[in-house]
């Protein structure tokens, strides 16, 4: 059985990453972070309005941009749990 990270929204097809190993998990969360940053501009406020952002999220964003997978996963989790538009993702087990 494998574990996968699934991302989709109402405007795009689902994207699925295998996260069955720690290395794959790191790559997957950095890939999702990059997708949200580059294709959906999910973090534009971190660049445009830095002073208005949560210090915790801003620090995680800066670290994720530098390639810190743990920071990317933490930021993605915070934002998913707070229902930011286009930032919902899930983890599932598959055979």
C-alpha positions as CSV (number, residue, x, y, z in Angstrom):
1,X,0.0,0.0,0.0
2,X,1.2,3.5,-0.9
3,X,0.4,6.9,0.5
4,X,-0.4,9.7,-1.9
5,X,-0.8,13.5,-1.7
6,X,-3.8,14.7,-3.7
7,X,-4.4,18.3,-4.8
8,X,-7.4,19.5,-6.9
9,X,-9.6,22.4,-7.1
10,X,-12.7,23.3,-9.1
11,X,-10.7,24.8,-12.0
12,X,-8.2,22.0,-12.5
13,X,-7.8,18.2,-12.6
14,X,-6.3,16.4,-9.7
15,X,-2.6,16.1,-9.2
16,X,-1.3,13.2,-7.3
17,X,2.2,12.6,-5.7
18,X,3.5,9.4,-4.2
19,X,4.6,10.3,-0.6
20,X,5.4,6.7,0.6
21,X,8.9,7.6,1.7
22,X,10.3,10.6,3.6
23,X,12.2,11.7,0.5
24,X,9.2,11.4,-1.8
25,X,7.1,13.3,0.8
26,X,9.6,16.2,0.9
27,X,9.6,16.4,-2.9
28,X,5.9,16.3,-3.1
29,X,5.2,19.0,-0.6
30,X,7.8,21.3,-2.2
31,X,6.2,20.5,-5.6
32,X,2.7,21.4,-4.3
33,X,4.1,24.6,-2.7
34,X,5.6,25.6,-6.1
35,X,2.5,24.7,-8.0
36,X,0.4,27.0,-5.7
37,X,3.0,29.7,-5.8
38,X,3.6,29.7,-9.6
39,X,0.3,28.6,-11.1
40,X,-2.3,30.0,-8.6
41,X,-0.4,32.9,-7.0
42,X,-1.5,31.6,-3.6
43,X,1.3,33.5,-1.8
44,X,1.3,36.8,-3.7
45,X,0.2,38.6,-0.5
46,X,3.5,37.4,1.2
47,X,5.3,39.5,-1.4
48,X,3.0,42.4,-1.8
49,X,1.9,42.9,1.8
50,X,4.6,41.4,3.9
51,X,3.8,43.7,7.0
52,X,0.2,42.4,7.0
53,X,1.1,38.7,7.2
54,X,1.2,36.3,10.1
55,X,4.8,36.1,11.3
56,X,4.6,32.3,11.5
57,X,3.3,31.9,7.9
58,X,5.7,34.5,6.5
59,X,8.7,32.7,8.1
60,X,7.5,29.3,6.8
61,X,6.9,30.9,3.3
62,X,10.4,32.3,3.2
63,X,11.9,28.9,4.3
64,X,9.8,27.0,1.7
65,X,11.0,29.3,-1.0
66,X,14.5,28.3,-0.1
67,X,13.6,24.6,-0.5
68,X,12.7,23.7,3.1
69,X,10.2,20.8,2.7
70,X,9.2,20.8,6.3
71,X,8.4,24.5,6.2
72,X,6.4,24.0,3.0
73,X,4.4,21.1,4.6
74,X,3.7,23.2,7.7
75,X,2.6,26.2,5.7
76,X,0.4,24.1,3.4
77,X,-1.2,22.5,6.5
78,X,-1.9,25.8,8.2
79,X,-3.5,27.2,5.1
80,X,-5.5,24.1,4.2
81,X,-6.9,24.0,7.8
82,X,-7.9,27.6,7.6
83,X,-9.7,27.1,4.2
84,X,-7.7,29.3,2.0
85,X,-9.2,29.1,-1.5
86,X,-7.5,26.7,-3.9
87,X,-5.2,25.4,-1.1
88,X,-7.1,22.2,0.0
89,X,-5.2,19.0,-0.4
90,X,-5.5,15.5,1.2
91,X,-3.5,12.4,1.9
92,X,-4.8,8.9,1.1
93,X,-3.7,5.4,1.1
94,X,-3.9,3.5,-2.2
95,X,-3.2,-0.1,-3.3
